[in-house]
Amino acid sequence: MATQRIMDFLATRRPEGPCLVVDLDVVHDNYQAFRKAMPNSRVFYAVKANPAPEILRLLVSLGSSFDTASVAEIEMALDAGATPDRISYGNTIKKERDVARAYELGIRLYAVDCIEEVEKIARVAPGSQVFCRVLTDGAGAEWPLSRKFGCVPAMAVDVLRHANLLGLDAYGVSFHVGSQQTDLSAWDRALSDARMVFGKLAAEGINLRMVNMGGGFPTRYLRDVPTAQAYGEAIFDALSKHFGNRMPETIIEPGRGMVGNAGVIKSEVVLISRKSDNDEARWVYLDIGKFGGLAETMDEAIRYPLVTPRDGDEKAPCVIAGPTCDSADVLYEKNLYPLPISLTIGDEVLIEGTGAYTTTYSAVAFNGFEPLKAYVI
Ligand SMILES: *Cc1c(COP(=O)(O)O)cnc(C)c1O
């Protein structure tokens, strides 16, 4: 949200064009809230949510570990001061030569979701720890991650058995319940699957030790979301229910929940118009859209809070669109967005909750629009 530090920065620096401003104090507080809510879990920050070096350096200093998806992200975490034992290569889709490079850099913890990937790791990262990702249905998530990652629990048993056979350390099971997950029971269902995999392999003498419970922790957009504490309690209850007094090591991988509410995008109204004299909805065009970093408005999945200088005035429903010459660059049209009738071309609009999944989704120069600038303060 727009903290006083962010408002002061915008008022004094008056940056030109759309930009993201991230308040590190909020990231700091989020990290501490996760630690407090889930004191027995290691925190692996999902670097893809926002890889700004200032954020990574802060999290290194606080003791965080890092979930990465590519060699470039591994190098960003290393450059920020993280040691290799604090970095996982959590993408289930890796080129063998990237695994080899990661191994050279000291990375010993890898995600897999099939036998083919296990074989790559056994060849070029011998002896490493692997965890197998299981599918979840993503129900209850506003940004579900679908069937692209993970396998069914029965297949995870085969995958980890194969890893053990090839001399890898069959370390555990991972899942991701879907991003912006507001249904606290989602972890219970996934942990029940994880327990099944643990049990089947234990019967064969392969003892898994770790459950990676992924991300999914939300940012508050227009609706309230449960607190980190509520997530911690629900997850602890589910772990106790399924694992009893044989608690595994656990990892969480917050991305959105770590940085989403720490950032605000400043934008400007470029145009307000109608499509016909009797058009009910006005079209409000901002200087940022889908290609400038707001990709999560795809299918209107994420609905950001907008703050204008005229919010006290009467409001009417609007279509909100970006500035590029691509018809996909419409943010909200199926569900119209109420904005003040007095809103005027040139007004500044703050887009809140934009600390995660924005800068890295911004195109390099589509239509000649510069990539989203970021200031981390
Ligand atoms: C993207 C991702 C995360 C972060 O998810 P959030 O919903 O942003 O917390 C965590 N783990 C993995 C493997 C991911 O791909």
The ligand as an ORCA input file, in Angstrom:
! r2SCAN-3c Opt
* xyz 0 1
  C       6.019    -18.677     -8.144
  C       6.403    -19.689     -7.151
  C       6.308    -19.407     -5.789
  C       5.734    -18.127     -5.252
  O       4.348    -18.149     -5.284
  P       3.473    -16.995     -4.611
  O       2.076    -17.414     -4.872
  O       3.846    -15.719     -5.264
  O       3.809    -16.989     -3.164
  C       6.744    -20.378     -4.904
  N       7.231    -21.557     -5.332
  C       7.339    -21.864     -6.636
  C       7.905    -23.173     -7.033
  C       6.929    -20.949     -7.585
  O       7.009    -21.252     -8.873
*
